[in-house]
Amino acid sequence: MKNSITLLLVVLISLAQAQTKKLPLLIGTYTKSCDSKGIYVYDFDTNTGDFVFKNATEKVINPSYLSLSKDQKRVYSVNENGVESTISSFQFDAASGKLTNLNQQKAQGADPCYIINDDTNVIVANYSGGNIAVFGKKSNGSLSAIKQVVQHKGKGIHPRQESAHVHIVYFSPDKKYVLSTDLGTDTVYLYEYHPYAATEVLKLKSAISLQAGSGPRHLTFSKDGKRVYVLQELNGALSVFNFANGKLNIIQETTILAKDFKGNFTGADIHISPDGKFLYASNRGEANTISVFKILKNGQLVPQSVVSSLGKGPRNFAIDPTGKFLLVAHQYSNDIVVFKRDAVSGAITDTGKRLELCSPVCLVFGK
């Protein structure tokens, strides 16, 4: 009898925990266009789609992109501020949501727009500077002095391509390579990654040119690491590549644009669902949409739908780790819209849930 009661209690506790599964959600913002403290931390309920505020930084300038360490104890942010741009490191307490500043380093280039980290390094894409900056980590997780700067050169045919514009740095799943898109030169670069090197952390392995004037922006890998999907900002193209041994070979090119769309647009963000079956991409300008694609076994994409993002400027979006919700951060309508995601069809529908926040531009889930 006692064992039965104990088992029942365990089951009830497990059910209660399943019903109240909450994950930390870190939100990076722009701080100069409206009233923002910088980085915000919420608990996100993966069963209901509700937010609960936990904490925020004070007077952090334009932390427009964030990266959470593997152990969930450090957060790294860009501070996008022209030639005065910096990179910041924070100690992070997931229980309280508190972020404690550790240190800052000069970004070594203007307007950093993407940041990644592993156990050894923090790597930054400097958009206006047209370069990649690599910083080491000290034992407490703070940033060391600069280890390497990789400068891109060149320009394109579009008015916005007057010089190199590095838009992303991204680890390959096996961490052997770092991939980088350059909007200004219509190029995807693949670098060998040598994490413990003193100065030559990144060594160029190969580069592939995309359509002139396309402006490659963000990319992501398939779950098996065999495909790379590259979203182009300036022409709305979405390119699919086979990936092996540090080289890309194109197998498909499609578009995130609806067939009947006419107007200004700028492709923005791209993510694959946790089950690896669907790909989503956001589009800004006059479009303000999320495009949904089914991923076939050969890695190619089949368009499913183009849905309004229900706001202005869907710069970044995130799918929660359970795959139940897709959250869209709107830079210009100052809100985050929560969509429910259907695991079978990949379709997204409005939950009606909103988080009002000044100029949100980056969403990062913790564990």
Backbone torsions as a table, in degrees:
resi	resn	phi	psi	omega
1	MET	NA	-43.6	-179.9
2	LYS	-62.7	-41.2	178.9
3	ASN	-64.1	-37.1	179.5
4	SER	-65.1	-41.4	179.3
5	ILE	-66.1	-42.0	178.8
6	THR	-61.5	-44.4	179.5
7	LEU	-62.5	-40.8	178.9
8	LEU	-62.9	-41.2	179.1
9	LEU	-64.4	-41.1	178.4
10	VAL	-61.7	-43.9	179.2
11	VAL	-62.8	-44.7	-179.3
12	LEU	-64.7	-40.5	178.2
13	ILE	-64.9	-42.1	179.4
14	SER	-62.2	-42.4	178.4
15	LEU	-64.0	-41.1	-179.9
16	ALA	-64.4	-40.6	178.7
17	GLN	-66.5	-38.0	179.3
18	ALA	-65.0	-33.3	-178.2
19	GLN	-79.8	-16.1	-177.8
20	THR	-123.9	39.7	180.0
21	LYS	-72.0	113.9	-179.7
22	LYS	-120.9	139.0	179.3
23	LEU	-123.0	143.8	174.9
24	PRO	-66.5	136.6	176.2
25	LEU	-123.2	117.6	177.9
26	LEU	-98.1	137.1	-175.7
27	ILE	-127.0	120.8	174.4
28	GLY	-93.2	145.9	-175.2
29	THR	-136.3	167.5	162.7
30	TYR	-91.6	140.8	-170.9
31	THR	-112.4	-2.9	-174.0
32	LYS	-101.8	-16.3	-177.3
33	SER	-89.7	-17.8	179.7
34	CYS	-160.2	-174.0	-172.6
35	ASP	-83.2	101.7	178.8
36	SER	-135.5	143.5	177.8
37	LYS	-86.1	-16.7	-179.7
38	GLY	125.1	-99.7	-179.4
39	ILE	-102.6	131.0	179.3
40	TYR	-114.1	146.2	177.3
41	VAL	-123.9	126.3	177.6
42	TYR	-125.1	157.6	163.0
43	ASP	-91.2	131.4	177.7
44	PHE	-112.2	124.4	-179.8
45	ASP	-84.5	113.3	-175.4
46	THR	-78.4	-0.2	174.1
47	ASN	-101.0	-32.2	-176.3
48	THR	-110.1	-21.1	-175.9
49	GLY	80.1	18.7	-178.9
50	ASP	-94.1	153.0	177.8
51	PHE	-107.9	143.1	169.9
52	VAL	-130.3	120.4	-179.0
53	PHE	-65.8	138.0	178.5
54	LYS	-118.3	-48.4	-175.2
55	ASN	-166.5	171.1	177.4
56	ALA	-156.1	156.3	175.1
57	THR	-78.7	178.4	175.6
58	GLU	-129.0	128.1	172.2
59	LYS	56.2	40.3	172.3
60	VAL	-93.1	125.1	-173.4
61	ILE	-81.5	122.0	170.8
62	ASN	38.2	61.1	174.4
63	PRO	-78.8	73.3	-170.0
64	SER	-79.7	-10.5	171.5
65	TYR	-147.2	141.3	-174.2
66	LEU	-126.7	157.5	173.8
67	SER	-143.8	127.1	-178.4
68	LEU	-98.4	135.7	-179.7
69	SER	-69.9	159.2	-177.2
70	LYS	-58.9	-37.7	-179.6
71	ASP	-83.6	2.4	176.0
72	GLN	67.5	16.2	-175.6
73	LYS	-106.0	-7.3	179.5
74	ARG	-134.8	145.9	173.8
75	VAL	-125.5	136.4	177.4
76	TYR	-118.6	136.9	-178.0
77	SER	-134.4	150.5	166.4
78	VAL	-82.5	155.9	171.3
79	ASN	-125.2	87.0	-170.5
80	GLU	-72.9	109.7	-172.3
81	ASN	-155.2	51.2	178.3
82	GLY	58.7	-139.5	-178.5
83	VAL	-72.5	-11.0	178.3
84	GLU	-91.9	8.3	-174.9
85	SER	-60.1	146.8	177.6
86	THR	-134.7	174.4	173.4
87	ILE	-122.4	136.2	-177.3
88	SER	-119.3	148.6	172.7
89	SER	-119.6	143.2	-179.0
90	PHE	-134.5	144.8	165.8
91	GLN	-81.8	136.4	-175.5
92	PHE	-123.5	126.0	174.2
93	ASP	-106.7	105.8	-174.2
94	ALA	-64.7	-32.2	-177.6
95	ALA	-64.1	-44.3	-178.9
96	SER	-96.7	-18.5	-175.8
97	GLY	80.6	7.7	-175.8
98	LYS	-76.7	135.7	175.7
99	LEU	-114.5	121.4	-179.6
100	THR	-112.4	121.9	-176.7
101	ASN	-64.5	130.7	176.2
102	LEU	-96.8	-56.5	175.9
103	ASN	-168.2	175.9	177.6
104	GLN	-133.0	154.5	171.6
105	GLN	-135.3	150.9	173.9
106	LYS	-61.7	140.8	-175.0
107	ALA	-70.2	-16.2	-178.3
108	GLN	68.2	16.2	177.2
109	GLY	-176.9	155.9	-176.4
110	ALA	-79.7	142.4	170.9
111	ASP	56.4	64.8	173.9
112	PRO	-62.6	137.8	-173.9
113	CYS	-129.8	-2.5	178.8
114	TYR	-155.4	146.8	-176.8
115	ILE	-149.1	138.1	177.0
116	ILE	-133.7	163.3	177.8
117	ASN	-152.1	156.0	168.6
118	ASP	-134.1	-160.9	-177.0
119	ASP	-66.5	-20.2	-170.9
120	THR	-112.3	-37.6	-170.3
121	ASN	-135.6	161.3	170.3
122	VAL	-121.8	126.8	-174.3
123	ILE	-122.2	134.6	-170.1
124	VAL	-126.7	140.3	171.7
125	ALA	-99.6	117.8	177.9
126	ASN	-98.3	109.5	-172.5
127	TYR	-64.5	-64.4	-177.7
128	SER	-68.4	-30.6	178.4
129	GLY	-72.2	-20.4	179.4
130	GLY	65.5	31.2	-178.2
131	ASN	-142.3	170.9	175.5
132	ILE	-113.8	132.2	178.7
133	ALA	-116.1	134.2	-179.7
134	VAL	-116.8	123.2	177.4
135	PHE	-115.4	142.4	172.5
136	GLY	-81.7	172.9	175.7
137	LYS	-114.5	137.8	172.4
138	LYS	-82.5	172.1	-174.9
139	SER	-61.6	-28.3	179.4
140	ASN	-89.9	4.7	178.4
141	GLY	92.7	-6.0	178.8
142	SER	-74.5	167.2	-176.2
143	LEU	-82.3	134.1	173.0
144	SER	-86.2	-179.2	175.8
145	ALA	-65.2	163.4	-178.3
146	ILE	-58.6	137.1	176.9
147	LYS	-100.9	-35.4	-175.6
148	GLN	-159.2	144.1	169.9
149	VAL	-125.7	123.4	177.5
150	VAL	-107.3	112.8	-175.9
151	GLN	-94.7	124.3	172.3
152	HIS	-89.6	152.2	178.6
153	LYS	-136.4	152.4	177.4
154	GLY	128.6	178.6	178.1
155	LYS	-155.1	174.1	-178.2
156	GLY	-129.4	-168.8	-174.1
157	ILE	-89.3	-16.0	-178.6
158	HIS	-82.7	148.1	179.3
159	PRO	-54.9	-28.7	179.7
160	ARG	-82.8	-1.3	-176.6
161	GLN	-106.0	44.0	-178.3
162	GLU	-73.3	-14.9	177.6
163	SER	-161.5	179.0	178.1
164	ALA	-64.5	140.7	178.3
165	HIS	-139.1	91.8	-180.0
166	VAL	-70.6	126.4	-173.8
167	HIS	-113.4	-20.3	178.7
168	ILE	-153.3	149.9	164.5
169	VAL	-126.1	138.4	-169.0
170	TYR	-151.7	126.0	177.8
171	PHE	-71.9	140.1	165.9
172	SER	-69.5	154.7	-176.7
173	PRO	-55.4	-31.8	179.7
174	ASP	-87.7	1.1	178.7
175	LYS	62.8	17.7	176.7
176	LYS	-83.8	-19.0	-175.4
177	TYR	-136.4	155.3	167.4
178	VAL	-120.1	125.7	178.2
179	LEU	-100.4	147.3	-179.7
180	SER	-142.4	134.5	173.6
181	THR	-99.3	146.3	175.7
182	ASP	-125.6	107.5	-178.8
183	LEU	-63.9	-31.7	-176.0
184	GLY	-76.1	-27.3	-175.7
185	THR	-113.6	3.9	179.9
186	ASP	55.6	42.9	-174.3
187	THR	-132.3	143.5	168.0
188	VAL	-109.1	122.9	-178.9
189	TYR	-103.2	141.9	175.4
190	LEU	-120.3	120.5	-177.3
191	TYR	-112.1	135.3	167.6
192	GLU	-65.2	138.7	-177.6
193	TYR	-107.9	119.7	178.7
194	HIS	-119.1	85.4	-168.5
195	PRO	-60.0	-29.4	-174.7
196	TYR	-98.2	2.9	178.0
197	ALA	-66.4	147.1	-178.4
198	ALA	-75.0	-36.2	-176.2
199	THR	-133.2	-40.4	-177.7
200	GLU	-97.0	68.3	179.7
201	VAL	-69.2	-38.6	-179.8
202	LEU	-112.1	127.4	175.5
203	LYS	-124.7	126.1	-176.3
204	LEU	-61.3	124.5	178.4
205	LYS	-100.5	-46.5	-179.9
206	SER	-162.6	167.8	177.3
207	ALA	-147.8	147.6	179.9
208	ILE	-132.3	132.2	-179.7
209	SER	-89.1	136.6	175.6
210	LEU	-101.7	-179.8	-177.6
211	GLN	-55.7	136.2	-179.8
212	ALA	-58.2	131.3	179.2
213	GLY	81.7	8.6	-176.9
214	SER	-81.5	-35.2	176.8
215	GLY	68.7	66.0	178.8
216	PRO	-57.0	133.5	-172.9
217	ARG	-118.8	-72.8	-178.1
218	HIS	-117.6	157.5	177.0
219	LEU	-143.1	164.3	174.4
220	THR	-151.6	160.2	179.2
221	PHE	-101.1	151.5	169.1
222	SER	-67.3	163.6	-176.7
223	LYS	-64.0	-29.3	178.8
224	ASP	-89.0	-1.8	177.3
225	GLY	76.9	6.8	-176.0
226	LYS	-93.7	-10.5	-179.0
227	ARG	-128.9	148.9	173.1
228	VAL	-125.5	133.2	179.8
229	TYR	-113.6	123.7	-175.6
230	VAL	-118.4	123.6	177.9
231	LEU	-96.7	129.2	177.7
232	GLN	-98.2	129.1	-175.3
233	GLU	-73.7	-39.6	-167.2
234	LEU	-86.4	-25.6	178.4
235	ASN	-120.7	1.1	176.1
236	GLY	74.5	10.7	-179.6
237	ALA	-74.6	152.3	175.8
238	LEU	-130.4	112.2	-174.3
239	SER	-104.2	140.2	179.9
240	VAL	-114.3	130.4	-178.3
241	PHE	-125.4	144.5	161.3
242	ASN	-77.2	142.1	-178.6
243	PHE	-126.5	125.6	176.0
244	ALA	-160.2	137.1	175.2
245	ASN	54.0	38.7	176.2
246	GLY	74.7	19.1	179.2
247	LYS	-131.0	149.0	179.0
248	LEU	-111.9	137.1	174.0
249	ASN	-131.0	120.3	-173.7
250	ILE	-71.2	137.6	178.2
251	ILE	-123.5	-14.8	-180.0
252	GLN	-163.0	149.5	168.7
253	GLU	-137.7	126.0	178.6
254	THR	-129.8	-163.1	-177.3
255	THR	-140.4	153.0	175.8
256	ILE	-91.0	-2.9	-176.4
257	LEU	-81.0	139.3	171.9
258	ALA	-67.3	148.0	-174.5
259	LYS	-57.7	-36.5	-175.4
260	ASP	-97.9	9.8	-175.4
261	PHE	-76.9	133.6	173.1
262	LYS	-135.4	125.2	-178.8
263	GLY	150.8	-178.3	179.7
264	ASN	-79.3	146.2	179.4
265	PHE	-154.8	159.8	170.8
266	THR	-147.6	112.5	176.4
267	GLY	-58.0	146.5	-172.8
268	ALA	-127.7	-78.5	-167.9
269	ASP	-120.6	161.2	-176.4
270	ILE	-148.5	132.7	179.6
271	HIS	-148.3	153.2	176.4
272	ILE	-109.9	141.6	-180.0
273	SER	-62.9	153.3	-177.2
274	PRO	-56.3	-28.4	178.9
275	ASP	-83.1	-4.0	176.3
276	GLY	76.7	9.8	-173.2
277	LYS	-96.5	-19.4	-175.6
278	PHE	-136.4	146.6	176.5
279	LEU	-117.8	142.0	-179.0
280	TYR	-127.2	144.9	178.7
281	ALA	-142.1	142.1	-179.8
282	SER	-104.8	153.9	-177.2
283	ASN	-138.9	135.2	-174.5
284	ARG	-108.1	-143.8	-178.6
285	GLY	64.0	-133.0	177.7
286	GLU	-87.0	-4.6	-178.5
287	ALA	-81.2	-60.0	-178.9
288	ASN	50.8	65.0	-175.0
289	THR	-134.8	165.2	167.8
290	ILE	-120.0	122.4	177.7
291	SER	-96.6	137.6	-176.2
292	VAL	-115.6	130.4	179.3
293	PHE	-128.3	142.9	169.9
294	LYS	-89.2	137.8	179.0
295	ILE	-97.9	119.5	178.2
296	LEU	-77.9	168.5	-178.6
297	LYS	-62.4	-28.3	179.1
298	ASN	-85.6	4.7	177.0
299	GLY	92.2	-13.4	-179.1
300	GLN	-74.9	162.5	-171.9
301	LEU	-109.6	143.0	173.2
302	VAL	-121.4	118.2	-179.7
303	PRO	-60.7	137.5	178.7
304	GLN	-110.9	-48.6	-178.3
305	SER	-166.3	162.0	171.3
306	VAL	-125.8	117.3	-170.4
307	VAL	-116.6	140.4	174.8
308	SER	-60.1	137.4	177.6
309	SER	-79.6	-8.1	176.7
310	LEU	66.0	31.7	176.8
311	GLY	-169.7	-172.5	-178.8
312	LYS	-116.8	127.4	176.8
313	GLY	79.3	58.3	177.7
314	PRO	-72.6	72.2	-175.0
315	ARG	-64.6	-41.3	-176.7
316	ASN	-139.0	149.8	171.9
317	PHE	-145.4	165.9	-178.8
318	ALA	-145.9	145.7	173.0
319	ILE	-103.1	127.9	-177.5
320	ASP	-66.0	154.9	-173.1
321	PRO	-58.5	-22.6	177.9
322	THR	-80.0	-16.0	-178.9
323	GLY	82.1	5.5	-176.4
324	LYS	-80.9	-31.0	-173.2
325	PHE	-129.1	149.1	172.2
326	LEU	-121.9	121.8	-175.7
327	LEU	-108.4	130.0	-178.0
328	VAL	-113.4	123.7	177.9
329	ALA	-93.6	119.7	-178.9
330	HIS	-102.4	112.3	-176.9
331	GLN	-64.7	-34.9	-171.3
332	TYR	-103.3	-23.7	175.1
333	SER	-96.8	2.4	170.6
334	ASN	57.6	51.7	177.1
335	ASP	-157.7	165.4	172.6
336	ILE	-118.7	124.4	-178.3
337	VAL	-102.6	133.8	-178.0
338	VAL	-103.7	120.8	175.6
339	PHE	-106.3	144.5	170.7
340	LYS	-86.8	136.9	-178.1
341	ARG	-110.7	128.8	177.3
342	ASP	-85.7	119.7	-174.6
343	ALA	-68.5	-25.1	-176.6
344	VAL	-84.4	-47.6	-176.2
345	SER	-95.7	-17.7	-175.4
346	GLY	80.6	-4.6	-177.0
347	ALA	-66.1	147.5	176.2
348	ILE	-117.6	140.5	179.9
349	THR	-133.6	147.7	-177.0
350	ASP	-67.5	130.5	175.6
351	THR	-87.3	-15.0	-173.7
352	GLY	85.4	-5.1	-178.5
353	LYS	-86.8	137.4	-178.1
354	ARG	-137.7	149.2	169.0
355	LEU	-123.2	114.9	179.1
356	GLU	-82.0	123.4	-177.2
357	LEU	-155.7	144.0	-178.5
358	CYS	-66.0	118.8	169.4
359	SER	41.8	58.9	178.4
360	PRO	-73.6	134.3	-176.8
361	VAL	-136.3	1.3	179.1
362	CYS	-153.0	130.1	179.4
363	LEU	-123.1	124.2	-179.8
364	VAL	-132.1	121.8	177.0
365	PHE	-87.7	138.8	169.3
366	GLY	-94.6	-173.9	-179.1
367	LYS	-100.5	NA	NA
